[in-house]
Amino acid sequence: MDYVEKRVAQEASKPAAADDSLFTPLNVLLLGVLVYTVYTFFKPKVPVALPKEEPAVVFKTFTPRTLLPYSGEDNAPVYLAVRGRVFDVSRGRNFYGPGGPYANFAGRDASRGLAKGSFDEDMLTKDLDGPLDTLADLTRDELEALQGWEDRFSEKYLVVGKLVAVGDENKA
């Protein structure tokens, strides 16, 4: 026990080093927290960028000829009609725009082609100034298929207008 007492007395008689007591792990940790707090308080704030607002869409009446320019060419919107309702399918430009698998429907009445599951040009109305396709000759299965397409378009895309025959644009 004498040894322990002697050793304690030796250590007690040594002058305390100021450097040892200042750089303890706790003091270093507290200094780090203080520096981080000051940094977060004074760091420059990044302005919050609001998402770009989509332009307002006005409901319009289209004829087959006035719908034709909305085929997506030259970065124009992509519209197509199904049973007299005109949908803005621009978000699906990869499918309905130029080069897409449904591109021939862009700017046109797609009702007959969608009902028959055909993307051929002969499914489109040839006479843009004539009457609209009444779809009277479609079978029950084709009408169900068309209804499925119309429901899908209604869920995904905005209705931006209605398709009427030439001469009927001022009616209704």
C-alpha positions as CSV (number, residue, x, y, z in Angstrom):
1,M,0.0,0.0,0.0
2,D,2.9,2.3,0.6
3,Y,3.7,2.1,-3.1
4,V,0.3,3.2,-4.1
5,E,0.3,6.1,-1.6
6,K,3.7,7.2,-2.8
7,R,2.7,7.1,-6.4
8,V,-0.5,9.1,-5.7
9,A,1.6,11.7,-3.9
10,Q,4.0,11.9,-6.8
11,E,1.2,12.5,-9.3
12,A,-0.5,15.0,-7.0
13,S,2.7,17.0,-6.7
14,K,3.1,17.4,-10.4
15,P,1.9,20.7,-11.8
16,A,-1.3,20.3,-13.9
17,A,-0.8,20.7,-17.6
18,A,-3.3,23.1,-19.1
19,D,-3.1,21.4,-22.5
20,D,-4.2,18.1,-21.1
21,S,-7.4,19.3,-19.5
22,L,-8.5,21.5,-22.5
23,F,-8.4,18.8,-25.2
24,T,-10.5,16.1,-23.6
25,P,-12.7,14.0,-25.9
26,L,-15.8,15.6,-24.4
27,N,-14.5,19.1,-25.1
28,V,-13.6,18.2,-28.7
29,L,-17.1,16.7,-29.2
30,L,-18.8,19.9,-27.8
31,L,-16.6,22.1,-30.0
32,G,-17.7,20.1,-33.0
33,V,-21.4,20.4,-32.1
34,L,-20.9,24.2,-31.6
35,V,-19.2,24.6,-35.0
36,Y,-21.9,22.6,-36.8
37,T,-24.6,24.6,-35.2
38,V,-23.0,27.9,-36.1
39,Y,-22.5,26.7,-39.7
40,T,-26.1,25.5,-40.2
41,F,-27.4,28.8,-38.7
42,F,-25.3,31.0,-41.1
43,K,-25.1,28.9,-44.2
44,P,-26.8,30.5,-47.3
45,K,-30.4,29.3,-47.9
46,V,-31.2,27.7,-51.2
47,P,-34.4,29.2,-52.7
48,V,-37.2,26.7,-53.2
49,A,-38.1,26.3,-56.8
50,L,-41.8,25.8,-57.5
51,P,-42.9,23.4,-60.2
52,K,-43.7,24.9,-63.5
53,E,-47.4,25.4,-63.9
54,E,-49.0,23.8,-67.0
55,P,-50.8,26.2,-69.3
56,A,-54.5,26.5,-69.0
57,V,-56.5,24.4,-71.5
58,V,-59.6,25.9,-73.0
59,F,-62.3,23.5,-74.1
60,K,-62.8,23.9,-77.8
61,T,-65.0,22.5,-80.6
62,F,-63.0,20.8,-83.3
63,T,-63.8,19.6,-86.8
64,P,-61.7,16.9,-88.4
65,R,-59.9,19.5,-90.4
66,T,-59.2,21.8,-87.3
67,L,-58.0,18.8,-85.3
68,L,-55.5,17.7,-87.9
69,P,-52.7,20.2,-86.9
70,Y,-52.6,18.7,-83.4
71,S,-50.4,15.7,-84.5
72,G,-47.4,16.6,-82.5
73,E,-45.4,17.8,-85.5
74,D,-43.0,20.8,-84.7
75,N,-43.5,20.3,-81.0
76,A,-47.3,21.0,-81.2
77,P,-49.6,19.3,-78.7
78,V,-50.9,15.8,-79.6
79,Y,-54.7,15.5,-79.6
80,L,-56.9,12.6,-80.7
81,A,-60.6,12.0,-80.7
82,V,-62.6,9.1,-79.4
83,R,-66.4,9.1,-79.9
84,G,-66.5,12.8,-80.2
85,R,-64.3,13.7,-77.2
86,V,-60.9,15.2,-77.9
87,F,-58.1,14.2,-75.6
88,D,-54.8,15.9,-75.1
89,V,-52.4,12.9,-75.2
90,S,-49.2,15.0,-75.3
91,R,-47.9,13.3,-72.1
92,G,-48.0,10.1,-74.2
93,R,-46.0,11.7,-77.1
94,N,-43.8,8.6,-77.3
95,F,-46.9,6.5,-78.3
96,Y,-49.1,9.0,-80.1
97,G,-46.6,11.6,-81.4
98,P,-44.5,11.4,-84.5
99,G,-42.7,8.1,-84.8
100,G,-44.9,6.4,-82.1
101,P,-46.9,3.2,-82.7
102,Y,-50.2,5.1,-82.6
103,A,-48.9,8.2,-84.5
104,N,-51.5,7.8,-87.3
105,F,-54.3,8.6,-84.7
106,A,-52.7,11.9,-83.7
107,G,-54.8,14.8,-84.8
108,R,-57.6,12.4,-86.0
109,D,-60.7,10.6,-84.9
110,A,-59.2,7.3,-83.6
111,S,-62.5,5.6,-82.7
112,R,-62.8,3.1,-85.5
113,G,-59.1,2.1,-85.4
114,L,-59.1,1.6,-81.6
115,A,-62.4,-0.4,-81.7
116,K,-61.1,-2.7,-84.4
117,G,-57.6,-2.9,-82.9
118,S,-56.1,-1.7,-86.2
119,F,-53.6,1.0,-86.8
120,D,-54.0,1.0,-90.5
121,E,-54.6,4.3,-92.5
122,D,-57.9,2.9,-93.9
123,M,-59.3,3.1,-90.3
124,L,-59.2,6.9,-90.5
125,T,-61.9,9.1,-92.0
126,K,-60.8,10.1,-95.5
127,D,-63.2,13.0,-96.0
128,L,-62.3,15.6,-93.4
129,D,-65.2,17.9,-94.5
130,G,-67.8,15.1,-94.5
131,P,-69.9,13.6,-91.7
132,L,-68.3,12.0,-88.7
133,D,-68.1,8.2,-88.5
134,T,-71.2,6.9,-86.7
135,L,-69.5,3.6,-85.9
136,A,-72.9,1.9,-86.6
137,D,-71.4,-1.2,-88.1
138,L,-69.2,-2.1,-85.1
139,T,-69.8,-5.4,-83.3
140,R,-70.5,-5.6,-79.6
141,D,-66.9,-6.8,-78.9
142,E,-65.6,-3.8,-80.9
143,L,-67.8,-1.4,-79.0
144,E,-66.6,-2.9,-75.7
145,A,-63.0,-2.5,-76.8
146,L,-63.6,1.1,-77.8
147,Q,-65.2,1.7,-74.4
148,G,-62.1,0.3,-72.7
149,W,-59.9,2.7,-74.7
150,E,-62.2,5.6,-73.9
151,D,-62.1,4.8,-70.2
152,R,-58.3,4.6,-70.2
153,F,-58.0,7.9,-72.0
154,S,-60.5,9.5,-69.5
155,E,-58.4,8.3,-66.6
156,K,-55.0,9.4,-68.0
157,Y,-55.6,12.5,-70.2
158,L,-57.5,15.7,-70.2
159,V,-60.6,16.2,-72.4
160,V,-59.8,19.5,-74.3
161,G,-62.8,19.6,-76.6
162,K,-65.4,17.9,-78.7
163,L,-65.3,16.7,-82.3
164,V,-68.1,17.7,-84.6
165,A,-68.8,17.6,-88.3
166,V,-68.1,20.6,-90.5
167,G,-71.1,23.0,-90.2
168,D,-72.0,21.8,-86.7
169,E,-69.3,23.8,-84.9
170,N,-71.7,26.6,-83.9
171,K,-74.4,24.3,-82.6
172,A,-74.6,23.3,-79.0
